[in-house]
Amino acid sequence: MKKKDGFPGQISFVIPERILALVNTNPLIADLHITDIGYYPQARHHFRERPNGSDQLILIYCVEGQGEIRTKEAVQAIGSDQFFIIPAGIPHSYRSDVQNPWSIYWIHFAGSKSDAYARFGGQVVSIERTKTSRVNDRIELFSEIFRNLDRGFSTETLEYVNQCLPHLLASFTHLSQFRLIKESGEKDIVAQSINFMLENLTKKLKLEEIAAETGLSASHFSRLFVNRTGHSPIDYFIQLKIQRACRLIDNSGWSIADVSREMGFDDQFYFSRVFRKVMGMSPNEYRKRGK
């Protein structure tokens, strides 16, 4: 079985040709702009083949699972925390792994400046997860673009999301520079621990695990954290989980059960109780209010 799209919980936006025609006349964004963008979670049987290549450059960012990208030069495996840029006009195909299907964010982009990104293409690049890697910030950039495009293709929306695009692309092509903002706070114990929480929102963390990242005892770290934030470390971690869950409910189309599992809750009913405690309403009530 081979599928181009149609995956549960997927997000995708294809800018219509008539809208792209307007984008190409807009001096703010004509030189670099999105033509298609999306997120495919656990995309089992995902497969695309373009014997003549694409008119746009394509960025594929794998956040989970694995797959394969094939060009004339090589067949390369791609897995979690890796990305690949396919230059325009390059024949290619790519597929999700059958046993461990990938979850990918992807962008097709064009414009007179887009060809300059071809120099970053052709090789799978790994994004090492560290205290300063800002993986969550990169995904937030995708989410911000998705939220705006979900409101339609007004001139203001297109100008905004396409001016976000260079920053998003730079988060891949200039990894060291993208991380600099976090490096200054790396010695800040509280900031360091929050970065660690953000990088591990889908996991179950104990106080001792978070404290170990700072090099302090659990009791000493907890006192410092409460003094700075007004919350215990675990309460803060749970709040961050629920904030991410809210974004998934707003934007992913996933079921509440899927959101619960994604955020590391084995028991959906326990997740709902925690959600209500933080948000003052159940996940279903939150979803209905958004609609």
C-alpha positions in Angstrom: 0.0 0.0 0.0 1.3 3.5 -0.9 -0.4 6.7 0.3 0.3 10.4 -0.6 -1.7 11.7 2.3 -4.8 11.0 4.4 -3.2 10.1 7.7 -5.2 10.4 11.0 -4.4 13.7 12.7 -2.5 15.2 9.7 -2.3 18.9 9.1 -1.7 20.2 5.6 -2.1 23.4 3.6 -1.8 23.7 -0.2 -1.7 27.3 -1.3 -4.0 27.6 -4.5 -2.4 28.6 -7.7 -4.4 31.8 -7.9 -3.2 32.8 -4.4 0.4 32.0 -5.4 0.0 34.3 -8.4 -0.7 37.1 -5.9 2.2 36.1 -3.7 4.5 36.3 -6.6 3.6 40.0 -7.2 4.0 40.9 -3.5 7.5 42.5 -3.0 7.5 41.5 0.7 7.3 37.7 0.1 7.7 37.0 -3.6 11.4 36.0 -3.2 10.8 33.3 -0.6 7.4 31.7 0.1 5.5 28.6 1.1 3.6 26.7 -1.6 2.6 23.7 0.7 3.2 22.9 4.3 2.1 20.2 6.8 2.5 17.6 9.4 1.9 13.9 9.0 1.9 11.9 12.3 2.8 8.2 12.2 2.3 8.2 8.4 2.1 4.5 7.7 2.6 3.6 4.0 3.4 7.3 3.1 5.2 7.3 -0.3 5.9 10.0 -2.9 7.8 9.7 -6.2 8.6 12.5 -8.5 10.6 11.2 -11.5 11.2 14.8 -12.8 11.6 16.4 -9.4 9.6 19.2 -7.9 9.3 22.8 -9.0 9.9 23.8 -5.4 12.5 22.8 -2.8 11.2 20.4 -0.2 12.2 20.2 3.5 11.3 17.0 5.4 11.8 17.1 9.2 11.4 13.7 10.9 10.5 14.0 14.6 9.6 10.3 15.2 10.0 7.0 13.5 12.0 6.6 10.3 11.9 6.5 6.6 14.0 6.6 3.4 14.8 9.2 0.8 16.0 8.2 -2.6 17.8 10.4 -5.1 20.0 9.6 -8.1 23.0 10.0 -5.9 22.1 7.9 -2.9 19.4 6.1 -0.8 19.5 7.6 2.7 17.7 6.5 5.8 16.2 9.3 7.9 15.0 9.0 11.5 14.0 11.0 14.5 15.6 14.5 14.9 16.9 14.5 11.3 16.0 16.6 8.3 16.6 16.6 4.5 16.3 19.3 1.9 15.5 18.2 -1.7 16.6 20.8 -4.2 14.2 21.7 -7.0 14.3 19.7 -10.2 16.0 16.7 -8.6 14.3 13.3 -9.3 13.5 11.7 -6.0 11.2 9.4 -4.0 10.7 9.0 -0.3 8.8 6.6 1.9 7.9 5.9 5.5 9.2 2.8 7.2 6.6 0.0 7.3 7.4 -1.1 10.8 8.3 2.2 12.4 6.4 4.9 10.3 7.7 8.4 10.5 6.1 11.5 11.8 7.2 14.4 9.7 6.8 18.2 9.3 7.3 19.2 5.7 7.5 22.4 3.6 7.5 23.1 -0.1 9.0 26.5 -0.8 9.8 28.6 -3.8 10.8 32.1 -4.9 14.0 33.7 -6.3 15.9 33.2 -3.0 14.8 29.6 -2.6 17.5 28.1 -4.8 20.1 29.5 -2.4 19.0 26.8 0.1 20.0 24.0 -2.4 23.5 24.2 -0.9 22.1 22.7 2.3 20.4 19.8 0.4 21.3 16.3 -0.6 22.3 15.0 2.9 20.5 13.9 5.9 21.3 16.2 8.8 21.0 15.3 12.5 19.7 17.8 15.1 21.3 16.7 18.3 19.1 17.1 21.3 20.8 19.2 24.0 19.8 21.6 26.7 20.0 24.4 24.1 18.7 22.6 21.0 15.3 24.5 21.0 13.4 21.7 19.4 10.2 22.9 21.0 10.8 26.4 19.6 11.1 25.0 16.1 7.9 23.0 16.4 6.2 26.1 17.7 7.2 28.0 14.6 5.4 25.3 12.5 2.4 25.5 14.8 2.3 29.3 14.5 2.2 29.1 10.7 -0.4 26.4 10.9 -2.6 28.5 13.2 -2.4 31.4 10.9 -3.1 29.5 7.6 -6.1 27.9 9.3 -7.7 31.3 9.2 -7.5 31.5 5.4 -5.2 33.1 2.8 -5.7 36.8 3.4 -2.9 39.1 2.3 -2.0 39.9 5.9 -1.8 36.2 6.8 0.3 35.3 3.8 2.7 38.2 4.5 3.1 37.1 8.1 3.6 33.3 7.6 6.0 33.9 4.7 8.1 36.3 6.8 8.2 33.6 9.4 9.6 31.2 6.8 13.2 32.4 6.7 13.4 32.1 10.5 12.0 28.6 10.3 14.4 27.5 7.6 17.3 29.1 9.5 16.5 27.0 12.5 17.6 24.0 10.3 20.4 25.5 8.2 22.1 27.4 11.0 21.8 25.2 14.0 24.5 26.8 16.1 23.1 30.3 15.7 19.6 29.1 16.4 20.8 27.7 19.8 22.7 30.7 20.9 19.7 32.3 22.7 19.6 29.3 25.1 23.3 29.1 25.7 23.3 32.3 27.6 20.8 30.9 30.1 22.4 27.4 30.3 23.9 28.2 33.7 20.6 29.5 35.0 19.4 26.4 37.0 15.7 27.2 36.6 15.9 28.0 32.9 18.1 25.0 32.4 15.5 22.7 34.0 12.6 24.3 32.1 14.5 23.7 28.8 14.9 20.1 29.9 11.2 19.8 30.6 10.3 21.3 27.2 12.5 18.8 25.5 10.8 15.9 27.3 7.2 16.8 27.4 6.0 13.5 26.0 7.8 11.6 28.8 7.2 10.9 32.4 9.8 12.7 34.5 10.5 12.4 38.2 11.7 15.3 40.4 15.0 13.4 40.8 15.5 13.2 37.0 14.9 16.9 36.5 17.2 17.8 39.4 19.9 15.6 38.1 20.1 17.8 34.9 21.1 20.7 37.1 23.6 18.9 39.3 21.7 19.7 42.5 20.0 17.5 45.0 16.2 17.2 44.5 15.4 19.1 47.7 17.8 22.0 46.9 16.7 22.3 43.3 13.0 22.2 44.4 13.5 25.1 46.8 15.2 27.2 44.2 12.5 26.4 41.6 9.6 27.2 43.9 11.3 30.5 44.9 11.7 31.5 41.3 8.4 30.3 39.7 5.9 29.9 42.6 5.3 26.3 41.5 6.9 23.0 42.3 9.0 21.5 39.4 6.5 18.7 38.8 3.5 21.0 38.9 5.3 23.2 36.4 6.1 20.3 34.2 2.4 19.2 34.2 1.4 22.7 33.3 3.7 22.6 30.3 2.3 19.2 29.3 -1.3 20.6 29.4 -0.3 23.7 27.4 1.1 21.4 24.7 -2.0 19.3 24.9 -4.1 22.4 24.3 -2.2 23.2 21.2 -2.7 19.6 19.9 -6.4 19.8 20.6 -6.6 23.1 18.8 -4.5 22.2 15.8 -3.9 18.5 15.2 -7.4 17.0 14.9 -6.3 14.2 17.1 -8.7 12.4 19.4 -8.4 13.2 23.2 -7.1 9.7 23.7 -4.3 10.3 21.1 -3.4 13.6 22.8 -3.3 11.9 26.1 -0.9 9.2 24.9 1.2 11.8 23.1 1.7 13.7 26.3 2.8 10.6 28.2 -0.5 9.7 30.0 -1.4 6.0 29.9 -4.8 6.6 31.5 -7.1 9.0 29.5 -9.3 9.5 32.5 -6.4 10.6 34.6 -5.3 12.9 31.8 -8.8 14.5 31.8 -8.6 15.0 35.6 -5.2 16.7 35.3 -6.4 18.8 32.3 -9.5 20.0 34.3 -7.3 20.9 37.3 -5.1 23.1 35.1 -7.6 24.5 32.6 -10.8 24.5 34.7 -12.6 22.4 32.1 -12.4 18.9 30.5 -10.5 18.4 27.2 -13.8 17.9 25.4 -15.2 21.1 26.8 -12.0 22.9 25.8 -12.3 21.5 22.2 -16.0 22.5 22.0 -15.2 26.0 23.3 -12.6 26.4 20.6 -15.1 25.5 17.9 
